[in-house]
Amino acid sequence: MTSWGTMISMRAINSGRRHRFMEASDFNGAAHELFTVLKHMVVRRVQIRPMFVAFFMDPLTPGRIITAETVSYDDTEIQRVVSAMDGEALGIEAAFKHLLLSEVRPASLAVLVRPVQASVPGQPVQPMVTLDLRSVDGSAATAYPMRGAADSPSLVRRPLEFRRLARRLVAD
């Protein structure tokens, strides 16, 4: 007897998709794992550099991560893809496509992690870490503000904001 998960996965494979549709629990699971790592980095005062993280999710269990790989923004392949485009925004889009549509090993989810300095009128500049999570079907984003004194920094968790991509990377 075939399970529903297997039938859905086989339907995704037969339709040309490399992964099942990513659900909110997949995005939230990846964000939770990244928040835990980033929180420890902030507490230990490790400098957070821009990077991509490729998540490989369980094909049958939503929210379950099989493995993740960090791809430094300085990685030669990502740097080549980013620099080949006109402007950083287009280059970042190309890097997401490179990770999600790779012929060798496409990621289920790709995440761009970047430290930024946020400015709100009337308030001091606040350091934050932004996450931009993408699958071939949708995306989510959040920003984690850094708080606390210099001797005891911390990271504040924020919920994800989900949005559909204007144009899917692959057809159903």
VMD Tcl script that builds the backbone (N, CA, C; Angstrom):
set m [mol new atoms 516]
animate dup $m
set s [atomselect $m all]
$s set {name element resname resid chain x y z} {
  {N N MET 1 A 0.843 -1.179 0.000}
  {CA C MET 1 A 0.000 0.000 0.000}
  {C C MET 1 A 0.884 1.236 0.000}
  {N N THR 2 A 0.559 2.202 -0.800}
  {CA C THR 2 A 1.348 3.416 -0.944}
  {C C THR 2 A 0.805 4.506 -0.029}
  {N N SER 3 A 1.715 5.198 0.674}
  {CA C SER 3 A 1.271 6.274 1.566}
  {C C SER 3 A 0.977 7.532 0.756}
  {N N TRP 4 A 0.211 8.447 1.383}
  {CA C TRP 4 A -0.111 9.717 0.724}
  {C C TRP 4 A 1.150 10.499 0.414}
  {N N GLY 5 A 2.112 10.498 1.363}
  {CA C GLY 5 A 3.361 11.233 1.155}
  {C C GLY 5 A 4.121 10.705 -0.044}
  {N N THR 6 A 4.160 9.396 -0.197}
  {CA C THR 6 A 4.852 8.804 -1.338}
  {C C THR 6 A 4.143 9.159 -2.630}
  {N N MET 7 A 2.805 9.128 -2.614}
  {CA C MET 7 A 2.047 9.479 -3.817}
  {C C MET 7 A 2.293 10.938 -4.207}
  {N N ILE 8 A 2.304 11.832 -3.216}
  {CA C ILE 8 A 2.556 13.249 -3.499}
  {C C ILE 8 A 3.965 13.435 -4.034}
  {N N SER 9 A 4.943 12.761 -3.419}
  {CA C SER 9 A 6.323 12.870 -3.880}
  {C C SER 9 A 6.472 12.326 -5.292}
  {N N MET 10 A 5.816 11.212 -5.592}
  {CA C MET 10 A 5.911 10.632 -6.937}
  {C C MET 10 A 5.246 11.567 -7.953}
  {N N ARG 11 A 4.127 12.196 -7.572}
  {CA C ARG 11 A 3.470 13.135 -8.462}
  {C C ARG 11 A 4.400 14.318 -8.748}
  {N N ALA 12 A 5.111 14.796 -7.731}
  {CA C ALA 12 A 6.048 15.904 -7.921}
  {C C ALA 12 A 7.185 15.488 -8.852}
  {N N ILE 13 A 7.702 14.271 -8.700}
  {CA C ILE 13 A 8.788 13.788 -9.558}
  {C C ILE 13 A 8.296 13.618 -10.982}
  {N N ASN 14 A 7.102 13.038 -11.154}
  {CA C ASN 14 A 6.570 12.797 -12.492}
  {C C ASN 14 A 6.215 14.093 -13.220}
  {N N SER 15 A 5.920 15.174 -12.489}
  {CA C SER 15 A 5.576 16.441 -13.128}
  {C C SER 15 A 6.809 17.286 -13.434}
  {N N GLY 16 A 7.999 16.772 -13.148}
  {CA C GLY 16 A 9.215 17.506 -13.436}
  {C C GLY 16 A 9.749 18.292 -12.249}
  {N N ARG 17 A 9.038 18.305 -11.147}
  {CA C ARG 17 A 9.511 18.999 -9.953}
  {C C ARG 17 A 10.594 18.172 -9.293}
  {N N ARG 18 A 11.570 18.823 -8.704}
  {CA C ARG 18 A 12.650 18.116 -8.022}
  {C C ARG 18 A 12.330 17.910 -6.540}
  {N N HIS 19 A 11.376 18.703 -5.981}
  {CA C HIS 19 A 11.000 18.626 -4.571}
  {C C HIS 19 A 9.491 18.782 -4.444}
  {N N ARG 20 A 8.971 18.359 -3.294}
  {CA C ARG 20 A 7.565 18.619 -3.015}
  {C C ARG 20 A 7.394 20.116 -2.751}
  {N N PHE 21 A 6.150 20.588 -2.731}
  {CA C PHE 21 A 5.891 21.982 -2.398}
  {C C PHE 21 A 6.340 22.238 -0.963}
  {N N MET 22 A 7.032 23.326 -0.736}
  {CA C MET 22 A 7.471 23.670 0.614}
  {C C MET 22 A 6.308 24.313 1.363}
  {N N GLU 23 A 6.119 23.874 2.594}
  {CA C GLU 23 A 5.016 24.357 3.417}
  {C C GLU 23 A 5.533 25.345 4.451}
  {N N ALA 24 A 4.620 25.993 5.156}
  {CA C ALA 24 A 5.003 26.949 6.199}
  {C C ALA 24 A 5.898 26.286 7.242}
  {N N SER 25 A 5.629 25.024 7.559}
  {CA C SER 25 A 6.450 24.338 8.562}
  {C C SER 25 A 7.885 24.145 8.073}
  {N N ASP 26 A 8.094 24.013 6.761}
  {CA C ASP 26 A 9.454 23.918 6.223}
  {C C ASP 26 A 10.189 25.244 6.413}
  {N N PHE 27 A 9.525 26.341 6.045}
  {CA C PHE 27 A 10.127 27.664 6.220}
  {C C PHE 27 A 10.416 27.937 7.696}
  {N N ASN 28 A 9.434 27.625 8.559}
  {CA C ASN 28 A 9.609 27.881 9.989}
  {C C ASN 28 A 10.705 27.000 10.591}
  {N N GLY 29 A 10.806 25.760 10.140}
  {CA C GLY 29 A 11.864 24.870 10.634}
  {C C GLY 29 A 13.244 25.389 10.273}
  {N N ALA 30 A 13.402 25.863 9.037}
  {CA C ALA 30 A 14.689 26.412 8.607}
  {C C ALA 30 A 15.006 27.695 9.377}
  {N N ALA 31 A 14.013 28.559 9.555}
  {CA C ALA 31 A 14.229 29.808 10.295}
  {C C ALA 31 A 14.591 29.522 11.751}
  {N N HIS 32 A 13.939 28.531 12.360}
  {CA C HIS 32 A 14.242 28.167 13.750}
  {C C HIS 32 A 15.689 27.700 13.884}
  {N N GLU 33 A 16.124 26.826 12.981}
  {CA C GLU 33 A 17.507 26.336 13.032}
  {C C GLU 33 A 18.500 27.481 12.862}
  {N N LEU 34 A 18.231 28.370 11.915}
  {CA C LEU 34 A 19.133 29.504 11.699}
  {C C LEU 34 A 19.134 30.444 12.887}
  {N N PHE 35 A 17.968 30.708 13.477}
  {CA C PHE 35 A 17.910 31.594 14.633}
  {C C PHE 35 A 18.760 31.044 15.768}
  {N N THR 36 A 18.674 29.748 16.010}
  {CA C THR 36 A 19.456 29.131 17.086}
  {C C THR 36 A 20.955 29.334 16.857}
  {N N VAL 37 A 21.409 29.092 15.638}
  {CA C VAL 37 A 22.835 29.247 15.321}
  {C C VAL 37 A 23.241 30.716 15.410}
  {N N LEU 38 A 22.446 31.609 14.830}
  {CA C LEU 38 A 22.784 33.035 14.838}
  {C C LEU 38 A 22.796 33.603 16.255}
  {N N LYS 39 A 21.860 33.138 17.087}
  {CA C LYS 39 A 21.806 33.598 18.479}
  {C C LYS 39 A 23.098 33.258 19.213}
  {N N HIS 40 A 23.588 32.040 19.010}
  {CA C HIS 40 A 24.848 31.634 19.648}
  {C C HIS 40 A 26.026 32.421 19.091}
  {N N MET 41 A 25.995 32.730 17.803}
  {CA C MET 41 A 27.066 33.531 17.208}
  {C C MET 41 A 27.092 34.935 17.806}
  {N N VAL 42 A 25.919 35.527 18.007}
  {CA C VAL 42 A 25.843 36.874 18.582}
  {C C VAL 42 A 26.342 36.863 20.014}
  {N N VAL 43 A 25.921 35.891 20.808}
  {CA C VAL 43 A 26.343 35.801 22.200}
  {C C VAL 43 A 27.867 35.617 22.290}
  {N N ARG 44 A 28.431 34.832 21.390}
  {CA C ARG 44 A 29.891 34.597 21.388}
  {C C ARG 44 A 30.659 35.703 20.661}
  {N N ARG 45 A 29.930 36.703 20.159}
  {CA C ARG 45 A 30.508 37.844 19.445}
  {C C ARG 45 A 31.253 37.436 18.175}
  {N N VAL 46 A 30.741 36.432 17.497}
  {CA C VAL 46 A 31.292 36.014 16.207}
  {C C VAL 46 A 30.669 36.913 15.143}
  {N N GLN 47 A 31.493 37.437 14.257}
  {CA C GLN 47 A 30.983 38.322 13.210}
  {C C GLN 47 A 30.119 37.530 12.232}
  {N N ILE 48 A 28.918 38.018 11.986}
  {CA C ILE 48 A 28.012 37.380 11.034}
  {C C ILE 48 A 28.254 38.022 9.679}
  {N N ARG 49 A 28.630 37.201 8.723}
  {CA C ARG 49 A 28.914 37.672 7.380}
  {C C ARG 49 A 27.780 37.240 6.447}
  {N N PRO 50 A 27.591 37.953 5.339}
  {CA C PRO 50 A 26.564 37.521 4.389}
  {C C PRO 50 A 26.848 36.113 3.875}
  {N N MET 51 A 25.810 35.284 3.843}
  {CA C MET 51 A 25.974 33.908 3.373}
  {C C MET 51 A 24.644 33.372 2.887}
  {N N PHE 52 A 24.739 32.366 2.049}
  {CA C PHE 52 A 23.569 31.593 1.642}
  {C C PHE 52 A 23.606 30.283 2.395}
  {N N VAL 53 A 22.441 29.769 2.764}
  {CA C VAL 53 A 22.339 28.448 3.383}
  {C C VAL 53 A 21.363 27.647 2.529}
  {N N ALA 54 A 21.813 26.484 2.066}
  {CA C ALA 54 A 20.971 25.595 1.263}
  {C C ALA 54 A 20.424 24.511 2.184}
  {N N PHE 55 A 19.105 24.436 2.306}
  {CA C PHE 55 A 18.457 23.424 3.141}
  {C C PHE 55 A 17.908 22.319 2.251}
  {N N PHE 56 A 18.084 21.097 2.693}
  {CA C PHE 56 A 17.550 19.924 2.010}
  {C C PHE 56 A 16.542 19.303 2.965}
  {N N MET 57 A 15.264 19.412 2.592}
  {CA C MET 57 A 14.173 19.004 3.470}
  {C C MET 57 A 13.765 17.561 3.187}
  {N N ASP 58 A 13.186 16.932 4.200}
  {CA C ASP 58 A 12.675 15.572 4.073}
  {C C ASP 58 A 11.562 15.568 3.022}
  {N N PRO 59 A 11.612 14.646 2.062}
  {CA C PRO 59 A 10.593 14.638 1.002}
  {C C PRO 59 A 9.201 14.237 1.487}
  {N N LEU 60 A 9.097 13.639 2.666}
  {CA C LEU 60 A 7.800 13.177 3.148}
  {C C LEU 60 A 7.301 13.911 4.386}
  {N N THR 61 A 8.205 14.453 5.213}
  {CA C THR 61 A 7.807 15.053 6.473}
  {C C THR 61 A 8.026 16.559 6.450}
  {N N PRO 62 A 6.969 17.356 6.372}
  {CA C PRO 62 A 7.128 18.811 6.379}
  {C C PRO 62 A 7.810 19.300 7.662}
  {N N GLY 63 A 8.721 20.250 7.499}
  {CA C GLY 63 A 9.406 20.836 8.642}
  {C C GLY 63 A 10.644 20.091 9.088}
  {N N ARG 64 A 10.900 18.932 8.520}
  {CA C ARG 64 A 12.061 18.134 8.937}
  {C C ARG 64 A 13.225 18.369 7.979}
  {N N ILE 65 A 14.331 18.813 8.536}
  {CA C ILE 65 A 15.519 19.116 7.746}
  {C C ILE 65 A 16.410 17.881 7.701}
  {N N ILE 66 A 16.815 17.489 6.504}
  {CA C ILE 66 A 17.748 16.380 6.361}
  {C C ILE 66 A 19.168 16.880 6.567}
  {N N THR 67 A 19.527 17.941 5.844}
  {CA C THR 67 A 20.854 18.527 5.990}
  {C C THR 67 A 20.816 19.968 5.503}
  {N N ALA 68 A 21.845 20.702 5.855}
  {CA C ALA 68 A 21.981 22.085 5.399}
  {C C ALA 68 A 23.448 22.340 5.099}
  {N N GLU 69 A 23.687 23.172 4.097}
  {CA C GLU 69 A 25.053 23.529 3.722}
  {C C GLU 69 A 25.164 25.038 3.670}
  {N N THR 70 A 26.213 25.557 4.278}
  {CA C THR 70 A 26.465 26.987 4.218}
  {C C THR 70 A 27.290 27.282 2.979}
  {N N VAL 71 A 26.839 28.251 2.214}
  {CA C VAL 71 A 27.550 28.681 1.011}
  {C C VAL 71 A 27.935 30.134 1.242}
  {N N SER 72 A 29.201 30.374 1.481}
  {CA C SER 72 A 29.661 31.723 1.762}
  {C C SER 72 A 29.380 32.633 0.580}
  {N N TYR 73 A 29.059 33.872 0.881}
  {CA C TYR 73 A 28.837 34.873 -0.160}
  {C C TYR 73 A 30.119 35.050 -0.979}
  {N N ASP 74 A 31.257 34.696 -0.381}
  {CA C ASP 74 A 32.554 34.807 -1.055}
  {C C ASP 74 A 32.896 33.557 -1.862}
  {N N ASP 75 A 32.050 32.521 -1.801}
  {CA C ASP 75 A 32.289 31.300 -2.553}
  {C C ASP 75 A 32.437 31.648 -4.036}
  {N N THR 76 A 33.386 31.028 -4.701}
  {CA C THR 76 A 33.699 31.408 -6.084}
  {C C THR 76 A 32.511 31.226 -7.025}
  {N N GLU 77 A 31.744 30.165 -6.878}
  {CA C GLU 77 A 30.612 29.927 -7.772}
  {C C GLU 77 A 29.513 30.967 -7.543}
  {N N ILE 78 A 29.182 31.239 -6.277}
  {CA C ILE 78 A 28.166 32.250 -5.974}
  {C C ILE 78 A 28.672 33.626 -6.410}
  {N N GLN 79 A 29.933 33.925 -6.152}
  {CA C GLN 79 A 30.498 35.214 -6.554}
  {C C GLN 79 A 30.434 35.394 -8.070}
  {N N ARG 80 A 30.687 34.312 -8.813}
  {CA C ARG 80 A 30.618 34.372 -10.269}
  {C C ARG 80 A 29.189 34.668 -10.718}
  {N N VAL 81 A 28.214 33.973 -10.108}
  {CA C VAL 81 A 26.807 34.170 -10.474}
  {C C VAL 81 A 26.358 35.585 -10.125}
  {N N VAL 82 A 26.706 36.066 -8.919}
  {CA C VAL 82 A 26.295 37.399 -8.478}
  {C C VAL 82 A 26.945 38.476 -9.335}
  {N N SER 83 A 28.232 38.350 -9.610}
  {CA C SER 83 A 28.935 39.398 -10.355}
  {C C SER 83 A 28.585 39.402 -11.844}
  {N N ALA 84 A 28.034 38.308 -12.360}
  {CA C ALA 84 A 27.672 38.244 -13.771}
  {C C ALA 84 A 26.424 39.064 -14.078}
  {N N MET 85 A 25.679 39.429 -13.064}
  {CA C MET 85 A 24.441 40.179 -13.255}
  {C C MET 85 A 24.693 41.672 -13.092}
  {N N ASP 86 A 23.796 42.484 -13.611}
  {CA C ASP 86 A 23.885 43.935 -13.456}
  {C C ASP 86 A 23.223 44.330 -12.147}
  {N N GLY 87 A 23.999 44.694 -11.177}
  {CA C GLY 87 A 23.452 45.120 -9.890}
  {C C GLY 87 A 23.349 43.974 -8.911}
  {N N GLU 88 A 23.459 44.291 -7.625}
  {CA C GLU 88 A 23.457 43.263 -6.591}
  {C C GLU 88 A 22.122 42.535 -6.478}
  {N N ALA 89 A 21.001 43.259 -6.603}
  {CA C ALA 89 A 19.686 42.612 -6.464}
  {C C ALA 89 A 19.488 41.535 -7.522}
  {N N LEU 90 A 19.845 41.812 -8.767}
  {CA C LEU 90 A 19.727 40.804 -9.822}
  {C C LEU 90 A 20.690 39.653 -9.577}
  {N N GLY 91 A 21.876 39.962 -9.082}
  {CA C GLY 91 A 22.855 38.919 -8.787}
  {C C GLY 91 A 22.384 37.988 -7.686}
  {N N ILE 92 A 21.739 38.547 -6.675}
  {CA C ILE 92 A 21.212 37.716 -5.585}
  {C C ILE 92 A 20.097 36.820 -6.101}
  {N N GLU 93 A 19.218 37.348 -6.956}
  {CA C GLU 93 A 18.172 36.517 -7.561}
  {C C GLU 93 A 18.798 35.367 -8.355}
  {N N ALA 94 A 19.850 35.660 -9.098}
  {CA C ALA 94 A 20.532 34.621 -9.873}
  {C C ALA 94 A 21.155 33.567 -8.958}
  {N N ALA 95 A 21.678 33.995 -7.818}
  {CA C ALA 95 A 22.270 33.044 -6.870}
  {C C ALA 95 A 21.192 32.133 -6.280}
  {N N PHE 96 A 20.002 32.696 -5.956}
  {CA C PHE 96 A 18.895 31.859 -5.471}
  {C C PHE 96 A 18.534 30.807 -6.528}
  {N N LYS 97 A 18.405 31.231 -7.780}
  {CA C LYS 97 A 18.072 30.286 -8.851}
  {C C LYS 97 A 19.147 29.224 -8.989}
  {N N HIS 98 A 20.395 29.628 -8.860}
  {CA C HIS 98 A 21.504 28.680 -8.963}
  {C C HIS 98 A 21.387 27.591 -7.892}
  {N N LEU 99 A 21.051 27.985 -6.655}
  {CA C LEU 99 A 20.938 27.019 -5.560}
  {C C LEU 99 A 19.687 26.150 -5.674}
  {N N LEU 100 A 18.563 26.755 -6.089}
  {CA C LEU 100 A 17.292 26.029 -6.117}
  {C C LEU 100 A 17.096 25.182 -7.370}
  {N N LEU 101 A 17.747 25.546 -8.463}
  {CA C LEU 101 A 17.536 24.837 -9.721}
  {C C LEU 101 A 18.791 24.107 -10.204}
  {N N SER 102 A 19.725 23.863 -9.322}
  {CA C SER 102 A 20.960 23.182 -9.681}
  {C C SER 102 A 20.665 21.811 -10.281}
  {N N GLU 103 A 21.390 21.469 -11.324}
  {CA C GLU 103 A 21.220 20.154 -11.961}
  {C C GLU 103 A 21.772 19.041 -11.079}
  {N N VAL 104 A 22.816 19.343 -10.316}
  {CA C VAL 104 A 23.476 18.317 -9.517}
  {C C VAL 104 A 22.710 18.023 -8.233}
  {N N ARG 105 A 22.478 19.049 -7.425}
  {CA C ARG 105 A 21.813 18.851 -6.138}
  {C C ARG 105 A 21.031 20.106 -5.766}
  {N N PRO 106 A 19.807 20.233 -6.250}
  {CA C PRO 106 A 19.038 21.439 -5.942}
  {C C PRO 106 A 18.585 21.460 -4.483}
  {N N ALA 107 A 18.662 22.618 -3.878}
  {CA C ALA 107 A 18.221 22.776 -2.494}
  {C C ALA 107 A 16.702 22.865 -2.445}
  {N N SER 108 A 16.105 22.401 -1.343}
  {CA C SER 108 A 14.667 22.547 -1.140}
  {C C SER 108 A 14.339 23.997 -0.808}
  {N N LEU 109 A 15.163 24.583 0.046}
  {CA C LEU 109 A 15.034 25.978 0.449}
  {C C LEU 109 A 16.410 26.621 0.380}
  {N N ALA 110 A 16.470 27.854 -0.031}
  {CA C ALA 110 A 17.716 28.619 0.002}
  {C C ALA 110 A 17.456 29.858 0.850}
  {N N VAL 111 A 18.414 30.205 1.683}
  {CA C VAL 111 A 18.256 31.330 2.597}
  {C C VAL 111 A 19.447 32.264 2.455}
  {N N LEU 112 A 19.176 33.546 2.335}
  {CA C LEU 112 A 20.228 34.556 2.349}
  {C C LEU 112 A 20.225 35.184 3.731}
  {N N VAL 113 A 21.362 35.120 4.417}
  {CA C VAL 113 A 21.528 35.707 5.739}
  {C C VAL 113 A 22.434 36.922 5.576}
  {N N ARG 114 A 21.974 38.083 6.031}
  {CA C ARG 114 A 22.792 39.298 5.907}
  {C C ARG 114 A 22.662 40.169 7.144}
  {N N PRO 115 A 23.791 40.651 7.668}
  {CA C PRO 115 A 23.722 41.659 8.727}
  {C C PRO 115 A 23.460 43.021 8.089}
  {N N VAL 116 A 22.613 43.818 8.708}
  {CA C VAL 116 A 22.295 45.156 8.200}
  {C C VAL 116 A 22.219 46.134 9.365}
  {N N GLN 117 A 22.298 47.411 9.037}
  {CA C GLN 117 A 22.096 48.472 10.014}
  {C C GLN 117 A 20.755 49.117 9.682}
  {N N ALA 118 A 19.761 48.936 10.539}
  {CA C ALA 118 A 18.429 49.483 10.285}
  {C C ALA 118 A 18.304 50.847 10.933}
  {N N SER 119 A 17.703 51.752 10.207}
  {CA C SER 119 A 17.487 53.085 10.777}
  {C C SER 119 A 16.004 53.414 10.728}
  {N N VAL 120 A 15.487 53.803 11.871}
  {CA C VAL 120 A 14.100 54.232 12.006}
  {C C VAL 120 A 14.149 55.707 12.384}
  {N N PRO 121 A 13.389 56.557 11.684}
  {CA C PRO 121 A 13.434 57.988 12.007}
  {C C PRO 121 A 13.194 58.254 13.485}
  {N N GLY 122 A 14.069 59.046 14.078}
  {CA C GLY 122 A 13.932 59.407 15.486}
  {C C GLY 122 A 14.543 58.415 16.453}
  {N N GLN 123 A 15.109 57.316 15.942}
  {CA C GLN 123 A 15.721 56.311 16.812}
  {C C GLN 123 A 17.152 56.046 16.348}
  {N N PRO 124 A 17.990 55.554 17.266}
  {CA C PRO 124 A 19.368 55.258 16.862}
  {C C PRO 124 A 19.415 54.073 15.888}
  {N N VAL 125 A 20.482 54.012 15.112}
  {CA C VAL 125 A 20.677 52.909 14.165}
  {C C VAL 125 A 20.799 51.610 14.952}
  {N N GLN 126 A 20.096 50.579 14.474}
  {CA C GLN 126 A 20.072 49.306 15.184}
  {C C GLN 126 A 20.588 48.187 14.282}
  {N N PRO 127 A 21.564 47.419 14.769}
  {CA C PRO 127 A 22.027 46.282 13.964}
  {C C PRO 127 A 20.979 45.170 13.953}
  {N N MET 128 A 20.820 44.541 12.779}
  {CA C MET 128 A 19.864 43.447 12.616}
  {C C MET 128 A 20.496 42.380 11.732}
  {N N VAL 129 A 19.915 41.195 11.782}
  {CA C VAL 129 A 20.275 40.125 10.859}
  {C C VAL 129 A 19.010 39.802 10.079}
  {N N THR 130 A 19.077 39.908 8.748}
  {CA C THR 130 A 17.897 39.625 7.934}
  {C C THR 130 A 17.998 38.243 7.320}
  {N N LEU 131 A 16.857 37.589 7.166}
  {CA C LEU 131 A 16.758 36.302 6.494}
  {C C LEU 131 A 15.794 36.450 5.333}
  {N N ASP 132 A 16.209 35.976 4.176}
  {CA C ASP 132 A 15.339 35.923 3.001}
  {C C ASP 132 A 15.295 34.456 2.594}
  {N N LEU 133 A 14.162 33.784 2.823}
  {CA C LEU 133 A 14.020 32.361 2.555}
  {C C LEU 133 A 13.253 32.172 1.256}
  {N N ARG 134 A 13.742 31.274 0.398}
  {CA C ARG 134 A 13.091 31.034 -0.887}
  {C C ARG 134 A 12.988 29.543 -1.177}
  {N N SER 135 A 11.890 29.184 -1.828}
  {CA C SER 135 A 11.751 27.879 -2.466}
  {C C SER 135 A 11.371 28.200 -3.910}
  {N N VAL 136 A 11.153 27.192 -4.725}
  {CA C VAL 136 A 10.749 27.475 -6.097}
  {C C VAL 136 A 9.328 28.019 -6.157}
  {N N ASP 137 A 8.547 27.859 -5.093}
  {CA C ASP 137 A 7.140 28.258 -5.081}
  {C C ASP 137 A 6.831 29.520 -4.304}
  {N N GLY 138 A 7.605 29.824 -3.285}
  {CA C GLY 138 A 7.251 30.950 -2.428}
  {C C GLY 138 A 8.445 31.473 -1.681}
  {N N SER 139 A 8.193 32.454 -0.832}
  {CA C SER 139 A 9.283 33.026 -0.061}
  {C C SER 139 A 8.755 33.573 1.254}
  {N N ALA 140 A 9.683 33.823 2.156}
  {CA C ALA 140 A 9.373 34.417 3.445}
  {C C ALA 140 A 10.587 35.234 3.856}
  {N N ALA 141 A 10.363 36.178 4.736}
  {CA C ALA 141 A 11.469 37.014 5.189}
  {C C ALA 141 A 11.228 37.428 6.629}
  {N N THR 142 A 12.319 37.772 7.315}
  {CA C THR 142 A 12.237 38.314 8.665}
  {C C THR 142 A 13.528 39.055 8.963}
  {N N ALA 143 A 13.516 39.829 10.024}
  {CA C ALA 143 A 14.708 40.521 10.485}
  {C C ALA 143 A 14.787 40.337 11.994}
  {N N TYR 144 A 15.943 39.904 12.477}
  {CA C TYR 144 A 16.157 39.700 13.912}
  {C C TYR 144 A 16.978 40.870 14.451}
  {N N PRO 145 A 16.386 41.739 15.285}
  {CA C PRO 145 A 17.160 42.839 15.863}
  {C C PRO 145 A 18.150 42.332 16.913}
  {N N MET 146 A 19.312 42.956 16.958}
  {CA C MET 146 A 20.286 42.654 18.010}
  {C C MET 146 A 20.058 43.647 19.138}
  {N N ARG 147 A 20.000 43.141 20.345}
  {CA C ARG 147 A 19.727 43.974 21.518}
  {C C ARG 147 A 20.780 43.722 22.580}
  {N N GLY 148 A 20.705 44.535 23.604}
  {CA C GLY 148 A 21.573 44.344 24.757}
  {C C GLY 148 A 22.810 45.217 24.697}
  {N N ALA 149 A 23.500 45.250 25.814}
  {CA C ALA 149 A 24.730 46.018 25.909}
  {C C ALA 149 A 25.855 45.305 25.175}
  {N N ALA 150 A 26.945 46.016 24.977}
  {CA C ALA 150 A 28.095 45.445 24.266}
  {C C ALA 150 A 28.639 44.207 24.976}
  {N N ASP 151 A 28.492 44.157 26.313}
  {CA C ASP 151 A 29.024 42.993 27.038}
  {C C ASP 151 A 28.051 41.820 27.072}
  {N N SER 152 A 26.793 42.030 26.705}
  {CA C SER 152 A 25.823 40.919 26.688}
  {C C SER 152 A 24.836 41.080 25.535}
  {N N PRO 153 A 25.312 40.932 24.299}
  {CA C PRO 153 A 24.390 41.082 23.157}
  {C C PRO 153 A 23.447 39.896 23.038}
  {N N SER 154 A 22.302 40.130 22.415}
  {CA C SER 154 A 21.347 39.053 22.178}
  {C C SER 154 A 20.620 39.322 20.856}
  {N N LEU 155 A 19.911 38.322 20.403}
  {CA C LEU 155 A 19.149 38.410 19.165}
  {C C LEU 155 A 17.680 38.200 19.515}
  {N N VAL 156 A 16.793 39.012 18.950}
  {CA C VAL 156 A 15.364 38.946 19.250}
  {C C VAL 156 A 14.651 38.230 18.106}
  {N N ARG 157 A 13.887 37.215 18.449}
  {CA C ARG 157 A 13.161 36.439 17.433}
  {C C ARG 157 A 11.935 37.196 16.929}
  {N N ARG 158 A 11.721 37.135 15.626}
  {CA C ARG 158 A 10.556 37.730 14.983}
  {C C ARG 158 A 9.913 36.677 14.092}
  {N N PRO 159 A 8.589 36.736 13.898}
  {CA C PRO 159 A 7.944 35.755 13.022}
  {C C PRO 159 A 8.256 36.023 11.546}
  {N N LEU 160 A 8.097 34.999 10.734}
  {CA C LEU 160 A 8.300 35.129 9.296}
  {C C LEU 160 A 7.118 35.839 8.655}
  {N N GLU 161 A 7.404 36.587 7.618}
  {CA C GLU 161 A 6.360 37.184 6.784}
  {C C GLU 161 A 6.373 36.413 5.474}
  {N N PHE 162 A 5.278 35.725 5.179}
  {CA C PHE 162 A 5.209 34.902 3.977}
  {C C PHE 162 A 4.700 35.714 2.808}
  {N N ARG 163 A 5.202 35.385 1.623}
  {CA C ARG 163 A 4.720 36.009 0.399}
  {C C ARG 163 A 4.932 35.035 -0.745}
  {N N ARG 164 A 4.102 35.139 -1.720}
  {CA C ARG 164 A 4.246 34.333 -2.936}
  {C C ARG 164 A 5.205 35.050 -3.867}
  {N N LEU 165 A 5.973 34.297 -4.594}
  {CA C LEU 165 A 6.838 34.900 -5.597}
  {C C LEU 165 A 5.970 35.433 -6.727}
  {N N ALA 166 A 6.369 36.540 -7.299}
  {CA C ALA 166 A 5.609 37.118 -8.405}
  {C C ALA 166 A 5.549 36.141 -9.572}
  {N N ARG 167 A 6.634 35.399 -9.743}
  {CA C ARG 167 A 6.706 34.427 -10.830}
  {C C ARG 167 A 7.441 33.210 -10.267}
  {N N ARG 168 A 6.840 32.052 -10.406}
  {CA C ARG 168 A 7.484 30.833 -9.918}
  {C C ARG 168 A 8.717 30.534 -10.747}
  {N N LEU 169 A 9.689 29.894 -10.104}
  {CA C LEU 169 A 10.921 29.568 -10.819}
  {C C LEU 169 A 10.729 28.428 -11.816}
  {N N VAL 170 A 9.802 27.514 -11.494}
  {CA C VAL 170 A 9.519 26.409 -12.397}
  {C C VAL 170 A 8.009 26.267 -12.535}
  {N N ALA 171 A 7.579 25.707 -13.606}
  {CA C ALA 171 A 6.144 25.477 -13.808}
  {C C ALA 171 A 5.696 24.256 -13.025}
  {N N ASP 172 A 4.427 24.220 -12.676}
  {CA C ASP 172 A 3.894 23.061 -11.960}
  {C C ASP 172 A 3.948 21.923 -12.886}
}
mol reanalyze $m
mol bondsrecalc $m
mol representation Tube
mol addrep $m
